[in-house]
Amino acid sequence: MFSRARRIAIPLAGLMAVGLVSGTAARATASPSDVVSQNAATPAEQAIQFWTPDRVKLATDYDDGLSLTSKGVKGTNDAPDGPPGSVPPIGEEKTKAKKSKHVNLPNTVGRVFFTLPKADPRDPRSWRYCSASSVQGKYRNLVATSAHCVYDTSKNTFYDNWIFIPSYWDGNNVWEGKAPYGIYAAKTFNAHDDFVVKEDYDFDYAFVNVYNGIKVTWEKVNGRWQWTVKNVGRLGDNVGGQGFTWNRSTKLNVFSFGYPAGEHPDGDKPYTGRTMKFCYGKTKPMPEARKYNLQEHIGFTCSFTAGASGGPFLYNYKSASRTGYLVGVNSVAWDTDGNDRYDYISSPYFNTDTYKVYKAAANRWTGNFR
């Protein structure tokens, strides 16, 4: 049955580096010793201007296709390293959410866009994207995603030209519908030192502080894009923010949301990335994957492909309020039965280490970028 090594797990967005050489140096900011926080190297206005409608439309995800095997490896025994804790979603600090029989997609989830390092910015092969979600924070300016959607371990640098577009959908026109709540440029990246230094996918999560958003009106004049902008304020005020919880059971009923677009190992490409998709299921501890130094992931049955990386695992999700509690992020896609089809999605187990990174990020102020 196991006569050949099975490709079972790959990071949904691969291990590709991103970031363009910029004239503005990135600055580190104060944080706990195991939290790496660094300001984005690309000025916010430059990042937003970079992502013209044409580039957004052509941005793709990447899958590096590494092969792994889990033969004989049992699921890990992830366990809390402290008492459980929770931070409520924005708007539900003192209220109870209503129930709904329908699955309403969350306004908080969207796509993040970035570029490859040391590449010609005119080359579409350098334009990439992941998924992400707004999450509760003191200044309502926080985005949760995968660490491999913000940091390139091969180049040891955070990505450039990084923006977040919540509730992204691809309309009929070039820019129609793509940014209904505005565009939010990164100010500060926050990740765990064990991912940045050790490439440990048990820490494949990140929290990004973004500037206040803008709505962009694009117009093509003489073959070139021109833009006008309007400040729309804080991310959390516009789309809300998911709650955050840690040290929970490894067996939870969760929704996962994202924008898958990549191929399965057999070449089939069922998703386009143009609209948000979801999976629902009960998590369990996943097997060890040594190539990614991965021992503490939880996962559930889901056929998401590249592009969904960074999207949220939401526990206790209520369709009426479109909110729940962030208990993970899409990190790795698995082919557990060796049929060249991804059938599981997994996230790092959120524990006290995760809370430390979240807490450092949740208390950072940003404001307007100009």
TIFI-107300 format. One record per residue (C-alpha): x, y, z; residue in three letters. Coordinates in steps of 0.5 Angstrom, whole numbers, padded with zeros to 4 digits, always signed. Layout:
# TIFI-107300
XYZala;...
//
This chain:
# TIFI-107300
+0000+0000+0000met;+0006+0005+0002phe;+0010+0003-0004ser;+0012+0010-0006arg;+0013+0016-0002ala;+0007+0020-0002arg;+0006+0027-0003arg;+0002+0029+0004ile;+0004+0036+0006ala;+0006+0043+0003ile;+0005+0050+0005pro;-0001+0053+0001leu;+0003+0059-0001ala;+0010+0055-0002gly;+0016+0058+0001leu;+0017+0063-0004met;+0021+0070-0002ala;+0017+0077-0003val;+0020+0084-0003gly;+0022+0089-0007leu;+0029+0093-0006val;+0026+0100-0003ser;+0029+0106-0001gly;+0026+0106+0006thr;+0030+0102+0011ala;+0025+0097+0015ala;+0026+0099+0022arg;+0025+0094+0028ala;+0020+0096+0034thr;+0020+0094+0041ala;+0017+0087+0043ser;+0018+0081+0047pro;+0024+0077+0046ser;+0021+0071+0042asp;+0017+0076+0038val;+0020+0079+0032val;+0016+0086+0030ser;+0019+0090+0024gln;+0016+0096+0020asn;+0015+0094+0013ala;+0020+0097+0008ala;+0015+0099+0003thr;+0012+0106+0004pro;+0005+0105+0004ala;+0003+0109-0001glu;+0008+0106-0006gln;+0005+0099-0004ala;-0002+0101-0006ile;+0000+0105-0012gln;+0004+0099-0014phe;-0002+0094-0014trp;-0006+0097-0020thr;-0012+0093-0023pro;-0008+0090-0028asp;-0003+0087-0023arg;-0009+0085-0018val;-0012+0081-0023lys;-0006+0077-0025leu;-0003+0076-0018ala;-0002+0068-0017thr;+0000+0064-0011asp;+0006+0059-0011tyr;+0006+0052-0009asp;+0014+0049-0009asp;+0011+0042-0009gly;+0016+0038-0004leu;+0015+0031-0003ser;+0014+0028+0004leu;+0012+0022+0007thr;+0008+0020+0014ser;+0008+0013+0014lys;+0008+0010+0021gly;+0008+0017+0024val;+0002+0018+0029lys;-0002+0024+0030gly;+0002+0029+0035thr;-0001+0030+0042asn;-0002+0037+0042asp;-0004+0040+0049ala;-0005+0047+0052pro;+0001+0050+0055asp;-0003+0054+0060gly;-0010+0056+0061pro;-0015+0058+0056pro;-0016+0065+0054gly;-0021+0069+0049ser;-0021+0076+0046val;-0028+0077+0044pro;-0030+0079+0036pro;-0031+0087+0035ile;-0038+0089+0037gly;-0039+0083+0041glu;-0035+0085+0048glu;-0042+0086+0051lys;-0047+0083+0047thr;-0049+0076+0045lys;-0049+0074+0037ala;-0056+0072+0034lys;-0056+0065+0030lys;-0057+0064+0023ser;-0059+0058+0019lys;-0055+0060+0013his;-0047+0060+0012val;-0046+0068+0011asn;-0039+0069+0009leu;-0035+0074+0014pro;-0033+0081+0012asn;-0027+0080+0015thr;-0023+0075+0011val;-0020+0078+0004gly;-0014+0077+0000arg;-0007+0080+0001val;-0002+0082-0004phe;+0006+0082-0005phe;+0012+0081-0009thr;+0018+0077-0010leu;+0025+0080-0008pro;+0030+0082-0013lys;+0025+0081-0019ala;+0023+0086-0024asp;+0016+0089-0021pro;+0014+0089-0029arg;+0014+0082-0029asp;+0008+0078-0027pro;+0011+0072-0024arg;+0013+0077-0018ser;+0006+0078-0016trp;+0003+0074-0011arg;-0003+0073-0006tyr;-0005+0070+0000cys;-0011+0070+0005ser;-0012+0073+0011ala;-0017+0076+0016ser;-0018+0082+0021ser;-0018+0081+0028val;-0020+0084+0034gln;-0014+0089+0037gly;-0014+0095+0041lys;-0013+0100+0035tyr;-0018+0096+0030arg;-0012+0095+0025asn;-0010+0088+0026leu;-0009+0083+0020val;-0008+0075+0022ala;-0005+0071+0017thr;+0001+0065+0016ser;+0008+0067+0017ala;+0010+0065+0010his;+0005+0070+0008cys;+0009+0075+0011val;+0016+0073+0011tyr;+0021+0069+0006asp;+0026+0064+0010thr;+0031+0064+0004ser;+0032+0071+0004lys;+0031+0073+0011asn;+0027+0079+0010thr;+0019+0081+0010phe;+0015+0082+0004tyr;+0015+0088+0001asp;+0009+0092-0003asn;+0004+0088+0002trp;-0003+0090+0002ile;-0010+0087+0005phe;-0016+0088+0001ile;-0022+0085+0006pro;-0028+0082+0003ser;-0025+0082-0004tyr;-0029+0079-0010trp;-0027+0079-0017asp;-0033+0083-0021gly;-0034+0084-0028asn;-0030+0090-0029asn;-0023+0091-0028val;-0024+0094-0021trp;-0031+0093-0020glu;-0032+0090-0013gly;-0025+0088-0011lys;-0024+0093-0005ala;-0031+0094-0003pro;-0028+0096+0004tyr;-0022+0099+0002gly;-0015+0097+0002ile;-0010+0097+0008tyr;-0002+0097+0007ala;+0002+0094+0012ala;+0006+0098+0017lys;+0009+0093+0022thr;+0010+0085+0021phe;+0009+0081+0028asn;+0012+0074+0028ala;+0015+0069+0032his;+0022+0068+0033asp;+0022+0061+0032asp;+0019+0061+0025phe;+0024+0067+0023val;+0030+0064+0025val;+0029+0056+0025lys;+0023+0056+0020glu;+0019+0052+0024asp;+0012+0051+0022tyr;+0009+0050+0029asp;+0010+0058+0029phe;+0007+0059+0022asp;+0002+0065+0024tyr;+0003+0072+0024ala;+0000+0079+0026phe;+0000+0085+0021val;-0001+0092+0024asn;-0004+0096+0018val;-0005+0103+0016tyr;-0012+0106+0016asn;-0015+0104+0009gly;-0017+0108+0003ile;-0022+0107-0003lys;-0018+0108-0009val;-0022+0110-0016thr;-0017+0108-0022trp;-0018+0111-0029glu;-0014+0109-0035lys;-0012+0115-0039val;-0007+0114-0045asn;-0006+0107-0043gly;-0003+0109-0036arg;-0007+0108-0030trp;-0009+0114-0025gln;-0012+0114-0019trp;-0015+0118-0014thr;-0016+0116-0006val;-0021+0117+0000lys;-0019+0115+0007asn;-0024+0111+0010val;-0021+0110+0017gly;-0020+0104+0021arg;-0020+0097+0019leu;-0024+0094+0025gly;-0029+0100+0024asp;-0031+0098+0017asn;-0031+0090+0017val;-0030+0088+0024gly;-0025+0084+0027gly;-0026+0076+0029gln;-0024+0074+0036gly;-0018+0071+0038phe;-0017+0064+0043thr;-0012+0060+0045trp;-0010+0054+0049asn;-0017+0050+0047arg;-0018+0043+0045ser;-0015+0040+0039thr;-0022+0037+0037lys;-0026+0043+0035leu;-0031+0044+0030asn;-0029+0050+0026val;-0030+0054+0019phe;-0024+0055+0015ser;-0024+0061+0010phe;-0020+0063+0004gly;-0019+0064-0003tyr;-0016+0058-0006pro;-0013+0058-0013ala;-0008+0053-0014gly;-0007+0046-0017glu;-0008+0039-0014his;-0002+0035-0015pro;-0005+0031-0020asp;-0006+0038-0024gly;-0013+0039-0023asp;-0015+0046-0021lys;-0022+0047-0018pro;-0022+0054-0016tyr;-0020+0061-0019thr;-0019+0065-0013gly;-0024+0070-0015arg;-0029+0069-0009thr;-0028+0067-0002met;-0029+0059-0001lys;-0030+0055+0006phe;-0029+0049+0009cys;-0033+0046+0016tyr;-0030+0040+0020gly;-0028+0038+0026lys;-0020+0039+0028thr;-0015+0033+0030lys;-0008+0033+0031pro;-0004+0032+0025met;+0002+0027+0024pro;+0009+0030+0024glu;+0012+0033+0018ala;+0020+0034+0019arg;+0022+0038+0013lys;+0018+0043+0016tyr;+0020+0042+0023asn;+0012+0041+0024leu;+0010+0037+0030gln;+0004+0041+0033glu;-0001+0042+0028his;-0009+0041+0028ile;-0013+0040+0022gly;-0019+0037+0019phe;-0022+0035+0012thr;-0022+0040+0007cys;-0019+0040-0001ser;-0016+0048-0001phe;-0011+0049-0005thr;-0005+0054-0006ala;-0008+0061-0005gly;-0012+0060+0002ala;-0006+0060+0006ser;-0007+0065+0012gly;-0014+0065+0012gly;-0017+0064+0019pro;-0020+0057+0023phe;-0026+0060+0026leu;-0029+0057+0032tyr;-0036+0058+0035asn;-0037+0062+0028tyr;-0044+0065+0028lys;-0047+0067+0021ser;-0052+0072+0023ala;-0046+0076+0026ser;-0041+0073+0021arg;-0036+0073+0027thr;-0032+0067+0031gly;-0026+0066+0035tyr;-0019+0065+0031leu;-0016+0059+0033val;-0012+0058+0027gly;-0010+0060+0020val;-0009+0056+0014asn;-0002+0053+0013ser;-0001+0047+0010val;-0005+0043+0005ala;-0004+0035+0006trp;-0005+0029+0001asp;-0006+0024+0007thr;-0009+0018+0002asp;-0003+0019-0003gly;-0008+0020-0009asn;-0005+0026-0011asp;-0011+0030-0008arg;-0011+0035-0002tyr;-0016+0033+0003asp;-0014+0036+0009tyr;-0012+0043+0011ile;-0008+0044+0018ser;-0006+0050+0022ser;-0001+0051+0028pro;-0004+0050+0035tyr;-0005+0056+0038phe;-0002+0056+0045asn;+0001+0061+0050thr;+0007+0063+0045asp;+0001+0065+0040thr;-0002+0069+0045tyr;+0005+0073+0046lys;+0005+0075+0039val;-0002+0077+0038tyr;-0002+0081+0045lys;+0005+0085+0042ala;+0001+0086+0035ala;-0006+0088+0038ala;-0003+0094+0042asn;+0001+0097+0036arg;-0002+0104+0034trp;-0002+0106+0026thr;-0006+0111+0024gly;-0006+0114+0017asn;+0000+0113+0012phe;+0000+0120+0010arg;
//
